[in-house]
Amino acid sequence: MYNAALKIEYAGDNAVFTSVSSYDTVKEVLTGDAFDFLPIPDSFFFNLFESIFGAGNGFDLNQSQYLNVKAFSQEVRLASPEDGRAFNWMAGGYLIDTTRFISTGNMIDTNNGVFPVFRSPSTNPLNPQFSYLADGQENFAWALFANAGYEFSPEFRVDASLRYDRDKRRQTTLTPQGFLPVVPGVPQAQSGEVRTAVFDDWQPKLTLTYEPTPDLTIYGGYSRGFRSGGFNQTGVGAEASAAAIVGVGDIFQAETADTFEIGAKAQLGPVRLAGAAYTTKSENSYFFVFLAASSTQNLGNIPETRLTGFELEATAEVLPDFDINASIGVTDSEIKAFADPSVIGNKAPQVSNYTMNLGAQYAGALSDTLDGLLRIDYRRIGRTWWEPFNTTSRDPVDLVDARAGVTFDGISVTAFAQNLFDETYNAEFSPGGFVFRARPRRYGVEIGYKF
């Protein structure tokens, strides 16, 4: 990965100009044992192909994916000075030009290891190509945005913003014709085929803030979020159809989400409280699908989802230099529209029913020359469904993190542990065989010096 960035800022008497330019490149090749990572005679594919082609004809698969991305982005902003004025504003624009190549495929595992595949199918007899998909992608996206806020009185303020995004994408099928999947009833993709799609939307936002006393703030508002659509690899729509997976095609649509939220923040003696309630209507929200036949990772769309929930948070300094905090978030999600009617009413994928956090921290002097830090955080993640059909879910997960350290003469030494009790759980799962195990216990020591 290579990155070069340039930021220029000029402050005048009445405005501040900012320019941010960036050029990024990524080249990545991934290889791995396919699907269940077992010895060949015990593997899923070996036994599957044994049953299809007859005893003695089974074989296992391994996989390779190559990614090459180059992108240039530019943002410019003009904003009012941050000098406490009652009226403030900002306007700007953004663009990004991206070129991307990706190839993904499975090879026949001959027990000689996995050899990477780049822009052409493998001709290596030790790792013959079994499936292969390749695409070239270009996208040019730009946005214009502006926001303004006005303080009508010391207690009441209104902030408004508007953004327009437009993303034009172009995909060229670079898969040799012989590797493109053939599924009865589904039009076959053609090598060299070029497809284009444009995704755009307006994103308004309005927030009202009322502060009747310095210890109480009440706010509410509306906002729209936008996430561009794009292309899965050419041919995965046919594969998904053959596997009876609904909602996944060669193109995934843009997602928009409209949210109404109200909330409040208050200071009650040593206790700081915050709460918010919201409802969100999401159109074309994403869900993830792994297709084992091509080892591709793909996005599908859920036409409509409703999420309603609330969040509560409290922090307090119960003793000098000793703080505690607690929070809970509850989300009720429901799929309102889907191509398969049996899915309607199900929970949205990868949205946990609730999350809870508890924490305690001491940060203060241990002696005249030595400061200490001790922090413990507990987090519970509620039940989470993985896909819109609600056939697989993750049970609630309990995690504990800890930090302890000392500071003296500008030197800090801190020990840390994440997932202290080494909880085993999946961070991601997709029907079709893609499992991403969450990180096990991680621990270490950080040493710093301030001068």
Secondary structure as GFF3:
##gff-version 3
##sequence-region A 1 451
A	DSSP	beta_strand	2	11	.	.	.	ID=ss1
A	DSSP	beta_strand	16	33	.	.	.	ID=ss2
A	DSSP	three_ten_helix	40	42	.	.	.	ID=ss3
A	DSSP	alpha_helix	44	53	.	.	.	ID=ss4
A	DSSP	beta_strand	60	79	.	.	.	ID=ss5
A	DSSP	beta_strand	87	109	.	.	.	ID=ss6
A	DSSP	beta_strand	129	151	.	.	.	ID=ss7
A	DSSP	beta_strand	156	173	.	.	.	ID=ss8
A	DSSP	three_ten_helix	177	179	.	.	.	ID=ss9
A	DSSP	beta_strand	194	213	.	.	.	ID=ss10
A	DSSP	beta_strand	216	227	.	.	.	ID=ss11
A	DSSP	beta_strand	230	231	.	.	.	ID=ss12
A	DSSP	alpha_helix	236	242	.	.	.	ID=ss13
A	DSSP	beta_strand	251	252	.	.	.	ID=ss14
A	DSSP	beta_strand	255	268	.	.	.	ID=ss15
A	DSSP	beta_strand	271	291	.	.	.	ID=ss16
A	DSSP	beta_strand	296	319	.	.	.	ID=ss17
A	DSSP	beta_strand	322	337	.	.	.	ID=ss18
A	DSSP	three_ten_helix	341	343	.	.	.	ID=ss19
A	DSSP	beta_strand	354	365	.	.	.	ID=ss20
A	DSSP	beta_strand	371	381	.	.	.	ID=ss21
A	DSSP	beta_strand	384	385	.	.	.	ID=ss22
A	DSSP	beta_strand	393	394	.	.	.	ID=ss23
A	DSSP	beta_strand	397	408	.	.	.	ID=ss24
A	DSSP	beta_strand	411	418	.	.	.	ID=ss25
A	DSSP	beta_strand	426	430	.	.	.	ID=ss26
A	DSSP	beta_strand	434	437	.	.	.	ID=ss27
A	DSSP	beta_strand	442	449	.	.	.	ID=ss28
###
